[in-house]
Amino acid sequence: MTIAGSDSGGGAGLQADLKTFTSLGVFGTVIVTGLTAQNTFEVTRVMEVPPDFIEAQFDAVMRDLNPRYAKTGMLASTKVIEAVKKKVEEYKIDLILDPVMVAKSGASLVTEDVVSSIKSLMKDSLIITPNKFEAEKLLGKKIESEEGLKKSAKELYEKYSVNAVVKGGSQFGLDYAIIDGEELELKGEKIETNNTHGSGDVFSASITAYLAKGFKLKDAVKKAKEFTTFAIKYSLNLGKGHGPVDPFAYPEALIEKEIAREELEDLLYFIEKKEEKTFKDLIDENDKSNVGYLTKYGDFVTLAGGIIRYLDWLKIDGPLLVNWKKNDVYEALKRSGKKIGVIISPSDKILSLAEENKIKLSESGINSDAITINGKIILVADSVEELKKKIEGLK
Ligand SMILES: Cc1ncc(COP(=O)(O)O)c(N)n1
């Protein structure tokens, strides 16, 4: 469950939470605490949901769907926090408290000073996930170094008897957690991007989802860090301000691998059944893994054996492998920015097509149909259909 505000821009708030839950295969329920008129660079208005209506939402959800874990997002005022506190205690919900105060755009999301009421909610929480700025507010002091960040997690843990993960953001490039007294340093790949709108929401929502899936808190936090890093790595360049992170990047990468598999199977069937004659002389027996597909998430799918000659036939020598070995096909796809490729031996036909400018052959891969690497030619395309046409053109 998420207890959060709506972001009209779609990148943060309950929208980010629900996308995260869905991406991780968890069904999400929603207690809307407020509405924001917001985009990637500004929050023009915040409207609170009346506390009795917040309570009514809790009652409706808990009477029927009864989620065990909930995360908080924007809790705009003391009244809102009090209503949430009452219901979280009544229903004994395990709370992941994300003390959201300011949007990435710099605009305040709370209509008054809510620090002291957030502190009272901390006591009801399983874990809190402040960023550096929020931790400073909660502790009433500045965090200026990595050491200070580490200390702040410890202080929150000791002072409020609550597990804490303090997010260092791009300033520190790492997060510190104290969970059941144990220190944990969370370091992800450093990603240079301004598009981080919603990153905090995705982190707390993914902790919640992993807990709901049965992971222990420490593992849920570690996995959430990976999930969030991926969402930031493939964030979307939308809007004029901080573009949104993409919680769908994770399942999309898995789907892309499956599409790669299907596309390769389609290509191989085509070569085996329809273009055996064209291809027979173009296949070099010594080339293994001579077909491949590069997804937009950087996964390279290939065949262990590739297309081979067996007696008088062409045969497909599986199995399909992901990120097993990066070879000349991978290199050609990287250079050209294309998706699918196959290695062929230089033939008179392809060389004359290149001379006539019917096929663009290059080493650099720029705007090319085929790339030359180590004396080989890799025919590349954006889709299997396009590659089939290119293969037909080699007759
Ligand atoms: C409704 C709502 N909830 C949370 C955030 C925080 O997200 P961010 O800090 O990434 O802007 C937000 N901007 N809007």
The ligand as an ORCA input file, in Angstrom:
! r2SCAN-3c Opt
* xyz 0 1
  C       3.210     14.080     -4.791
  C       4.661     13.989     -4.671
  N       5.201     13.102     -3.802
  C       6.536     12.995     -3.689
  C       7.375     13.782     -4.425
  C       8.865     13.681     -4.254
  O       9.540     13.287     -5.393
  P      10.852     14.016     -5.908
  O      11.651     14.419     -4.714
  O      11.571     13.018     -6.719
  O      10.407     15.213     -6.679
  C       6.802     14.700     -5.327
  N       7.557     15.505     -6.081
  N       5.437     14.786     -5.422
*
